[in-house]
Amino acid sequence: MGQRHQIFLNVVNPKNKFKDELTKTQKQGLGLKKTAILPFHNQWLYGRTALVSAANVLIHSAQFTKTQKTNDSWDGEFGTPFCFKGIGFDKCSRNFEKYINSIEFIMNFCQKETVSRNAGFLGSWYLGNEDNEYAKRFDIGDNNDGITIIDTVNNKYCFMNIYHQDEKSSEHHDVGILPQFKPCSAREYVEAYYGTTLKTLNPYYLSDLPEGKTKKDVLKEHKEANEEAIALLEGFEVMTVAEVIKLFPAMKDEMLRLNGKKVAVK
């Protein structure tokens, strides 16, 4: 089945641009607010690879100001799906499927080989055509590898374990080590998979050593690969609990119960 992972993008709501062609499910999923959550699924987005996908989106969206993204009176005309003017592309090519396809291309395209992936495509696809509930709750998908939340309007992100924490398991080397429903940084997410000591590194990587390499050599390679992947998201802020709740109000009770009742949610 692979390492199943969901990605949720907060974007300027494209509903007004495509209202005539959207299905009932799509309209309900996009909601009525100025921004909307677009849910995506990936069947194999393991460890460091999830950082590539998040970086692709954030590096692209960060090229534009918040005014360019949100203001319908802005004079600029962009082909990007993350700016209000660019959402519709042009009158001849405007359609919702093309809009989603452009986001999938940005999210999935690996221009060059990284420590996590060969060059190519990651393979995330849009879930909003199937069930509008995916845009309301981030804990209902077919998932065993955590989630990514990306706010393209404010250029912030977080990774999250949506299941029970399993920190006591000595066999655990994945997102389950992280606290449930806690927004986590790129470093926290990556180091849950690839430990930084011989004790915490997954023994799989130490069981069949390449000729001439020691365990310490392998550990050093993983630590260096971690840093290279984490650097992709350097400069982007991690979302707070309150910011996640604002995007997913249906998750408020669970988020506050697991992160503390004193979180200020405006």
Number of C-alpha atoms within 10 A of each C-alpha: 6 12 14 18 22 28 25 24 23 22 24 23 21 21 23 12 17 16 14 9 13 18 11 11 14 20 19 16 24 23 16 12 10 13 20 21 27 24 28 23 20 23 19 17 24 20 24 25 17 26 23 24 24 25 22 19 23 23 16 15 23 17 10 17 13 16 13 21 25 19 13 12 10 13 9 11 15 18 15 20 23 28 30 26 23 17 27 24 20 13 7 7 10 14 19 19 12 15 21 16 14 17 19 20 17 21 24 21 17 18 11 9 10 15 15 18 14 12 12 12 16 22 17 22 20 19 21 21 15 11 13 21 16 21 25 20 17 22 16 12 17 12 19 19 25 28 28 25 25 26 24 24 23 18 23 21 27 23 28 23 25 21 18 12 15 17 15 8 10 10 11 15 21 22 28 23 21 24 19 20 26 20 26 21 18 26 17 16 26 26 24 21 21 22 19 17 13 14 9 17 20 21 15 9 13 16 9 9 13 10 6 6 9 12 16 12 13 17 21 15 11 20 18 14 18 23 16 15 23 21 14 18 22 10 9 18 13 20 21 16 21 19 17 22 19 14 21 16 15 13 17 16 12 13 22 19 11 12 17 11 10 8 13 10 13 7
